[in-house]
């Protein structure tokens, strides 16, 4: 990555990308990242980090999504309640059969219209799946019936605690960690932008867990960091 400075920014790109990576990779608050940078002699305020997120998060989300490999043909969908600014919202999430996040979408409702909107968002970026796994929420079935392109798709509904749906249930855990680290989300739009980029960064590091041999883990981490650097260099 070049050490250039983005237009009208006094910090070089290497610092901006590292700050954003820390914020979206680990359950850290903006003030936590500020302190970590300060420890390295870099004086960046938490407000500056907030502005970097507002400006660059949507660009990085799209760049990383375009760079992702082809996703599986089995989709797992679920929704969880998230409180933002004292109001209840629903975070809709879809992952494939490898556990990679396809998309996340914050919506105020948990009805057929919301489910249909989420399916349309998914279909705008991915091929029609072979199978869709959901819980027993009736809105999923109604939305699938309302979208002709999904009529031939196998729809499997299971209770949330069922083993075959554990993949999607577990995928909500990083979001909950980030929510706690930030003492809750404050603004729906900013929360959507944060969660969208957070999901893409999580996909990058999907294979860097400690359950693989150390040599493979280090190799996967190197690949993830290189992909992040290239995405930032292109998008910013």
N, C-alpha and C positions, 0 to 999 in steps of 0.2 A: 504494500500500500504506500502510495506517495504521501509525503508529509505536507501536502498542500493545505491551504486554509479555504473552507467554503466561503462563498461570497458574503461579505458583511459579518464575518465571524472572526474573532481574534484568536481563537484556539485552533490548532491544526487538527486535521481530520483524525489522526491517530488517537488523540485524546477524546474526541467526541465519540468515536466508535467504541473505545474501551469503556467509557462511562455508560453508554447505552447498553453495551453487552452485559456489564455488571448488573445493571438495573433489571434487565429482562431475563437474565440467566439464573439469578439467585433471588431468594425472598428478601430483598433489601429495600429500604425506603430511600427516597431521594437524599435525605440527610445522611443516611448510612454511606451512600456512594460519595457524597461530598467529603465525608471524613476519610474514606479510603483514598481518595485522590489527594487530600491534604497530607496524608501520611507519606505520599510520594512527592511532595513538594509542589503539587498542582492546586492552585486556588480557584476552585469552581464552586459557585453557590448552588444551593438546591434549586433556586429559582431559575438559574441558567439551565440546569438539567431538565427542569420542567419544560422550558421553551424548546430545548432540543427535541424532547419527546413529541411535543405538539407539531413541530415542523417536519421531523424526519421519520417518525414512526409509520405513518401511512405509506411513505415511499419505500421504506425497508420491507414492510409487510408484503407489498406487491412484488418487489424484486426477489425476495426469498421464495414466495409462492411460485413464481415463474421458473425458479431454478430447481424446484423439487422434482424428484423422480416420479414416474408414473405410479399412481396409487391403486390399491386393491379394489376389487369389484364387490366386496362385501362392506356395507356401511353399517355402523352402529351409531344410533342417535339417542340423545338424552337431554334433559333440561333440568336445571337447578335454579333455585330461588337465590337472588342476590339483592341485597339492600343497598341502594345508592341514594345518598342525600335524604335518607329517611323514607324513601319510597321503594316498593317492591318491584323488582324486574325479574325477568326470566332469561337465563343464559342458556341458549341452545347450542349444543355441541355435536359435531359429527366426527367420527374417526373411522379409519379403515381397519382391515383385519390384522395389520401389523402394529396397530396402536398409534399411528401417526394421525395428527389432527388434520381434518379436511377443512373445517371452517368453524367459527364461533360467531354467534349473533345475539346481541342483547335486544330483548323486546319487552314491551310493557305487558303483553298478554300471553296466555298459555292456551290458545284456542286454535281452531282450524285455520283461520287466516294467518296466524303466526307460524304454524307448522308449514303451510303452503309457501309463505314468504321464505322460510328457511330452505325448503327443498328447491325453490327457484334460484336462490343464491348458490346452492351447491351445484345445480345443473348448469349454471352459467360458467363454471370453471372445470367441471369434471364430466366424464362420460357417464351414461346411465348405468347404475350398478346392476348386478345380477340379483343381489339379496339385500334387503334392508331389515336390520334388527332394531326394534324399539321396545319400550315398555308397554303397558296396557292403556296408556293415554289414548282415548278414542280419536283425538285430533289428528294423529298420525295417519290412521286409516282413512279418515275423511279427506285429508290433504292428498293422499296417494290417489284416491278415486277421482279427485278433482283435476289431476294432472294426467292427461292421456299418455304422455311419454313414460309414465311409471306404471301403467296398467299391467304390463307383462312382468313386472318385477315381483319376486317372491318377498312377501312381507311376513316376518316372523315376530310375534309379540310374546314377550316373556315378562315375568315379574322382575322388578329391579334387582333383587338379590340373587337371581338365577345365575348359575356359573357362566353361561355363554354371554351374559351381559356384563360380567365383572370388568371387562376391558374398558368399557365406556364409563363405568362407575369410578374406576381408579383414575381415569384421565382428569377428573375434576379436582383431584387433590392438590396439584400445583397451583391452581387458581385460588383455592382456599388459603394456601400458604401466603400467596402474594396479597390477598385481601387482608389477612391479619397483619402482615408486615406494614401495610399502608394505612392501618387503622380504618379500613373500609374505603370503598370508592366514593368519590364525592360528586362526580359529573358523569352522566351516561355516555356522552360522546367521547370524553377522554378515557373512560373505562373501556369502551369498545375498541378504541385505537390501541390502548395498552394490551388488552387481552388478545387482540389479533396478532400483534407482533410477538407477544409472549408465547403464543402457540407455535409460531414459525421458528422461534429460537429453540423451543423445546423439541421440535421436530429435528432440528440440526443435531442436537445432542442426544437423540433417542438411543443411539447405540454406544454411548460413552459411560454406561452404568458399570458398577463394580461386579456385576454378575458374569462378565466376560473375562477371559484371560487378560492379564495386565498388558501384554504386548499388543493385543487387539484393541484394548481400551485406549491406549496411548495413540495408536494409529487412527482410531475413529475420532479422538479428540483433535488431532492435528488436522484431519479432513474437515471437521466442523469449524474450526477456527479459520482455516483457509477459505471456506465457503462464506463465512461471515465477512471476512475482510473484502473479498471480491464483491459481495453484494453491496457493502457500504461504499466501496470505491466507485461502483457504477451508479448507485441511487443518489448519493449525496453530491 
